[in-house]
Amino acid sequence: MTLPIFAHPELPLPDPALSVFINCPFDDEYEPFLDAIVFTAVCCGFQPRTADESLGADVSRMDRILHAVFTSKYSIHDLSRCKGEGEELLARFNMPLELGLALGYRFVSTAFSNHKFDVPPGKKGATTSKLAKELEALGNPHRWLVLVPESIRVPKYISDLAGYDLESYDGMVGSIIERVTAWLMSREGAVPGMSPGPIKRDFSKFLGEKAALKSEWGRVRWPDLLKAARNCVPKL
């Protein structure tokens, strides 16, 4: 298979058309919500992706993030960490940064998908760049979802997103499952018939498999996490 232009040759490449990049905090406090997004994405028929999918590769973290974003048709971004934390009251800027990468990718993918390039001298007819052909095959433009807690006043917090329909949630795992399921089930490639109810019902089963892996290995590798999620997908 010919690698897409944006793909890093040393990193894994799931099907980009079914890939969902997840941009969120990676800490103990947010872990239940990350688990919910991962499990929901798998249940809806998609491949969740983060930089952790290539953890251990001899590649910088930013390169791994760029690879995952630019080879995913979809992305989900949680902007809940907007306030200062710790003694220095520093806010978390990783999430807005990665959202910016996704927005830039959407802009580029839209522009190149719609653009016919100049015909080289001596050739007849229109020609399209290799990049434009790849983006057209992927079915771009890139699609993204932003999640924010109900307590955040988005126009004041990040005014450049004014006019977009951001999804708020009430700080509970069930709310995250509902929002992510509704968005993914309206995307191309979703499995038919999935709904939040079965996902919520079997989420604890997934957490049990994850806990067993962590007990045995001390940590849970990204491929093993996805395998555990697939083992627990609800039967419809």
VENWO-V468115 format. One record per residue. N is the residue number from 1. SS is DSSP state (hx for helix, st for strand, lp for the rest). PHI is phi in whole degrees, -180 to 180 (* if undefined). Layout:
n=N ss=SS phi=PHI
n=N ss=SS phi=PHI
This chain:
n=1 ss=lp phi=*
n=2 ss=lp phi=-76
n=3 ss=lp phi=-71
n=4 ss=lp phi=-60
n=5 ss=lp phi=-57
n=6 ss=lp phi=-82
n=7 ss=lp phi=-79
n=8 ss=lp phi=-87
n=9 ss=lp phi=-64
n=10 ss=lp phi=-99
n=11 ss=lp phi=-115
n=12 ss=lp phi=-64
n=13 ss=lp phi=-136
n=14 ss=lp phi=-67
n=15 ss=lp phi=-59
n=16 ss=hx phi=-60
n=17 ss=hx phi=-68
n=18 ss=hx phi=-114
n=19 ss=st phi=-89
n=20 ss=st phi=-126
n=21 ss=st phi=-78
n=22 ss=st phi=-110
n=23 ss=st phi=-117
n=24 ss=lp phi=-159
n=25 ss=lp phi=-65
n=26 ss=lp phi=-117
n=27 ss=lp phi=-149
n=28 ss=lp phi=-62
n=29 ss=lp phi=-65
n=30 ss=lp phi=-89
n=31 ss=hx phi=-51
n=32 ss=hx phi=-60
n=33 ss=hx phi=-75
n=34 ss=hx phi=-61
n=35 ss=hx phi=-58
n=36 ss=hx phi=-65
n=37 ss=hx phi=-66
n=38 ss=hx phi=-60
n=39 ss=hx phi=-65
n=40 ss=hx phi=-63
n=41 ss=hx phi=-61
n=42 ss=hx phi=-64
n=43 ss=hx phi=-62
n=44 ss=lp phi=-86
n=45 ss=lp phi=98
n=46 ss=lp phi=-114
n=47 ss=st phi=-109
n=48 ss=st phi=-68
n=49 ss=st phi=-141
n=50 ss=lp phi=-146
n=51 ss=hx phi=-63
n=52 ss=hx phi=-68
n=53 ss=hx phi=-64
n=54 ss=hx phi=-118
n=55 ss=lp phi=-59
n=56 ss=lp phi=100
n=57 ss=lp phi=-70
n=58 ss=lp phi=-82
n=59 ss=lp phi=-141
n=60 ss=lp phi=-63
n=61 ss=hx phi=-62
n=62 ss=hx phi=-64
n=63 ss=hx phi=-64
n=64 ss=hx phi=-69
n=65 ss=hx phi=-67
n=66 ss=hx phi=-59
n=67 ss=hx phi=-60
n=68 ss=hx phi=-68
n=69 ss=hx phi=-66
n=70 ss=hx phi=-80
n=71 ss=lp phi=-118
n=72 ss=lp phi=-125
n=73 ss=lp phi=-75
n=74 ss=st phi=-127
n=75 ss=st phi=-151
n=76 ss=st phi=-125
n=77 ss=st phi=-128
n=78 ss=st phi=-106
n=79 ss=lp phi=-104
n=80 ss=lp phi=-75
n=81 ss=lp phi=-93
n=82 ss=lp phi=-107
n=83 ss=lp phi=-114
n=84 ss=lp phi=-63
n=85 ss=st phi=-131
n=86 ss=lp phi=74
n=87 ss=lp phi=-64
n=88 ss=lp phi=-92
n=89 ss=lp phi=53
n=90 ss=st phi=-89
n=91 ss=lp phi=-82
n=92 ss=lp phi=-94
n=93 ss=lp phi=-101
n=94 ss=hx phi=-61
n=95 ss=hx phi=-67
n=96 ss=hx phi=-61
n=97 ss=hx phi=-61
n=98 ss=hx phi=-72
n=99 ss=hx phi=-63
n=100 ss=hx phi=-60
n=101 ss=hx phi=-62
n=102 ss=hx phi=-66
n=103 ss=hx phi=-65
n=104 ss=hx phi=-64
n=105 ss=hx phi=-64
n=106 ss=hx phi=-61
n=107 ss=hx phi=-61
n=108 ss=hx phi=-65
n=109 ss=hx phi=-65
n=110 ss=hx phi=-67
n=111 ss=hx phi=-64
n=112 ss=hx phi=-73
n=113 ss=hx phi=-66
n=114 ss=hx phi=-100
n=115 ss=lp phi=-104
n=116 ss=lp phi=-99
n=117 ss=st phi=-87
n=118 ss=lp phi=-60
n=119 ss=lp phi=-79
n=120 ss=lp phi=-61
n=121 ss=lp phi=-56
n=122 ss=lp phi=86
n=123 ss=lp phi=-113
n=124 ss=lp phi=-105
n=125 ss=lp phi=84
n=126 ss=lp phi=-81
n=127 ss=st phi=-129
n=128 ss=lp phi=-126
n=129 ss=lp phi=-67
n=130 ss=hx phi=-59
n=131 ss=hx phi=-62
n=132 ss=hx phi=-62
n=133 ss=hx phi=-65
n=134 ss=hx phi=-64
n=135 ss=hx phi=-66
n=136 ss=hx phi=-65
n=137 ss=hx phi=-66
n=138 ss=hx phi=-73
n=139 ss=lp phi=81
n=140 ss=lp phi=-69
n=141 ss=lp phi=-78
n=142 ss=lp phi=-60
n=143 ss=st phi=-114
n=144 ss=st phi=-138
n=145 ss=st phi=-126
n=146 ss=st phi=-112
n=147 ss=st phi=-104
n=148 ss=st phi=-140
n=149 ss=st phi=-64
n=150 ss=lp phi=-61
n=151 ss=lp phi=-77
n=152 ss=lp phi=-86
n=153 ss=lp phi=-90
n=154 ss=hx phi=-59
n=155 ss=hx phi=-58
n=156 ss=hx phi=-82
n=157 ss=hx phi=-77
n=158 ss=lp phi=-149
n=159 ss=hx phi=-66
n=160 ss=hx phi=-67
n=161 ss=hx phi=-94
n=162 ss=lp phi=-59
n=163 ss=lp phi=101
n=164 ss=lp phi=-95
n=165 ss=lp phi=-89
n=166 ss=lp phi=-86
n=167 ss=st phi=-100
n=168 ss=st phi=-95
n=169 ss=st phi=-137
n=170 ss=lp phi=-92
n=171 ss=lp phi=86
n=172 ss=lp phi=-112
n=173 ss=hx phi=-58
n=174 ss=hx phi=-59
n=175 ss=hx phi=-68
n=176 ss=hx phi=-61
n=177 ss=hx phi=-59
n=178 ss=hx phi=-63
n=179 ss=hx phi=-66
n=180 ss=hx phi=-69
n=181 ss=hx phi=-61
n=182 ss=hx phi=-59
n=183 ss=hx phi=-73
n=184 ss=hx phi=-67
n=185 ss=lp phi=-71
n=186 ss=lp phi=-96
n=187 ss=lp phi=-98
n=188 ss=lp phi=-66
n=189 ss=lp phi=103
n=190 ss=lp phi=-68
n=191 ss=lp phi=-71
n=192 ss=lp phi=-73
n=193 ss=lp phi=90
n=194 ss=lp phi=-75
n=195 ss=lp phi=-148
n=196 ss=hx phi=-62
n=197 ss=hx phi=-55
n=198 ss=hx phi=-62
n=199 ss=hx phi=-66
n=200 ss=hx phi=-61
n=201 ss=hx phi=-62
n=202 ss=hx phi=-99
n=203 ss=hx phi=-62
n=204 ss=hx phi=-65
n=205 ss=hx phi=-63
n=206 ss=hx phi=-62
n=207 ss=hx phi=-63
n=208 ss=hx phi=-64
n=209 ss=hx phi=-65
n=210 ss=hx phi=-65
n=211 ss=hx phi=-63
n=212 ss=hx phi=-65
n=213 ss=hx phi=-64
n=214 ss=hx phi=-66
n=215 ss=hx phi=-66
n=216 ss=hx phi=-80
n=217 ss=hx phi=-108
n=218 ss=lp phi=88
n=219 ss=lp phi=-156
n=220 ss=lp phi=-119
n=221 ss=lp phi=-72
n=222 ss=hx phi=-56
n=223 ss=hx phi=-61
n=224 ss=hx phi=-70
n=225 ss=hx phi=-63
n=226 ss=hx phi=-67
n=227 ss=hx phi=-64
n=228 ss=hx phi=-62
n=229 ss=hx phi=-63
n=230 ss=hx phi=-65
n=231 ss=hx phi=-66
n=232 ss=lp phi=-112
n=233 ss=lp phi=-59
n=234 ss=lp phi=-59
n=235 ss=lp phi=-87
n=236 ss=lp phi=-92
